[in-house]
Amino acid sequence: MTSTTTDTPTDTAPALSEVELLIGGMTCASCAARIEKKLNRMDGVTATVNYATEKARITHPAGIGVADLIATVERTGYTAREPVRAEDAPRQDGGEDARTATADDPELSALRRRLTVSALLAAPVVLLAMVPVLQFDNWQWLSLTLAAPVVVWGGLPFHRAAWTNARHGAATMDTLVSIGTLAAFGWSLWALFLGHAGMPGMRHPFELTVSRTDGASTIYLEVAAGVTAFILLGRYLEARSKRRAGAALRALMELGAKDVAVLRDGREVRIPADRLAVGDRFVVRPGEKIATDGTVVEGASAVDVSMLTGESVPVDVTVGDPVTGATVNTAGRLVVEATRVGAGTRLARMAKLVEDAQNGKAEVQRLADRIAGVFVPAVLLIAVATFGIWLAATGDTVAAFTAAVAVLIIACPCALGLATPTALLVGTGRGAQLGILIKGPEVLESTRRVDTVVLDKTGTVTTGRMTLHEVYAARGTDEKQVLRLAGAVEHASEHPVARAVAAGAAEQAGPLPAAEDFENVPGRGARARVAGHRVAVGRLAENAGLPEELARAKEEAERVGRTAVVVGWDGAARGVLAVADAVKETSAEAVRELRALGLAPVLLTGDNRTVAEAVAHAVGIDQVIAEVLPEDKVDVVRRLQAEGRCVAMVGDGVNDAAALATADLGLAMGTGTDAAIEAGDLTLVRGDLRVAADAIRLSRRTLATIKGNLVWAFGYNVAALPLAAAGLLNPMIAGATMAFSSVFVVTNSLRLRAFR
């Protein structure tokens, strides 16, 4: 990824660039905290390092290059590199970034192999130590033979990382594991070769707590081997779960078509999809993916958008309709003209939003990171103090040593580091699958506090398109004739009301006759000659005077907020058509779901109050704010906030962008404008208001999962360290518990994948 200028605040301020680096060698949250601290000490650099995604997002001035940033990370004892750019990556399943998404990830395979060998060797050692009846003469030497490869080779990643960190004057989770296992192994070697533990016939009782024994006859091979195997198991499950957690984003990025049939001089030429340019025309056959965002220029079909939006019903498209890259053509042949390619496509922007959210940090995570940064040194001090206190109180070196090793091994900042990012990974990934894009972790806090939701009417609660609703014909006049003649006149007009009349007439009355001598009179309607009649539509037709039944029909239509269009021919009014912006079928259900979440809905619109109240009544909204100018929508949001409300705003238009940004939580309909989408905190890819309720539920569930993880991670350490220091935990049991804590946090986060 190349650095791109993102901020130039003033003429004198340095230009800032942003870069993303892949970080290698991190084994716990304290590693991420240390790298972040080192990077942030560089002049003008702002860095966020995410342990779960193994990425650093860095903003840096022009005077500091990417090479300088990488060098700083490497001096800290870790590796860093820029991700492979999409245009540089191999087309097929090559490349490191592509392969990490697969189950055959080499790092994961190597870890699995190390775990398997260590577990097979450690199991007999643990059994011999835990079940005295299995102990035969010289069993301790078999235990040493089996345990040595586990501690030395199986624990090599911990020892190597501990040594690297020590050279840089730092301590991490690996330091605790390495010191603990090597101390247990070293004690055992001393007892076996210089003490009495190596004598034939030696027996070793197993207890869950610390007990007074003869140090020269005590070995801890089961602790050294068992803890190594348990922690390797924890690391493996954690690594696999982290990859599963990010699977939704990887799946989103891989949705696009790989190649496309582009039209060149009337012939189809197959080229890689990433070589498409704006303006290219390409062919999409039934069953093929649409290669990029574009407009249909030939053909008609139904497009399956479920993989992008979660919407299960295919969308009908025809000439002039926009289509989105990565969706699937299910029926007819289409020719599409590309309007957006590469990073500008809807799919790429969705993936970028999700990735930015996953790389961000919630405020609670920053607190956890600060704690993790000082946690390891604090544990080392507690272990030393534990050894000293036990030795002074009991005079028993073995008991003091056992308690100190248990303290080293029980400590687990990993769970703290994983609590927020794993939940964010899964929550935002699941949201992307459902057509919900969460822009950042701070958004989650807002969803918890929101108590009022302001709904823009046009395009949000309603379809945003005028639709023909009712047809009233004068006595003795055929309804279909009214529709055919009115539709023929309006077919020649571009006015939204005229388009609604023409579309409704064609649907209900069949093919429309041709209109001649068409004349449009702004503000009054249109007229033309159709099938031998001089037909007028709109106020022009009212000039002939309305019969009583048509006058009542017109009054009733306007009373419920609809636009009444009068149709007449040959000097007489013959019918009234009622046209309105149709309420979306799902809006009433969405309002009920929002109320169930404890939110008070408010309808906001620039339309007149009669229309607004009719729509509000149809969907079950009590509070209506109507006849608001676009620039005044911000003032409405601020006024509600001044009343002490925490406001969410749902909108889709350019005129909603400022209000979306002002609200405590902005939800932009993905079917709307780019300005609205950029201003929103949450983007709802589908134009279905029910997704707004789903988005708030998912965000709240994700936040609850983060808090549950943090409660466990903090609570575990608060409870476990005193127990270990008090001698109430055998070091091997401590190691198993420590490994379980990280696995628990990741597994708890993975439950979000089941969100419906």
Disulfide bonds with the S-S distance in Angstrom:
none
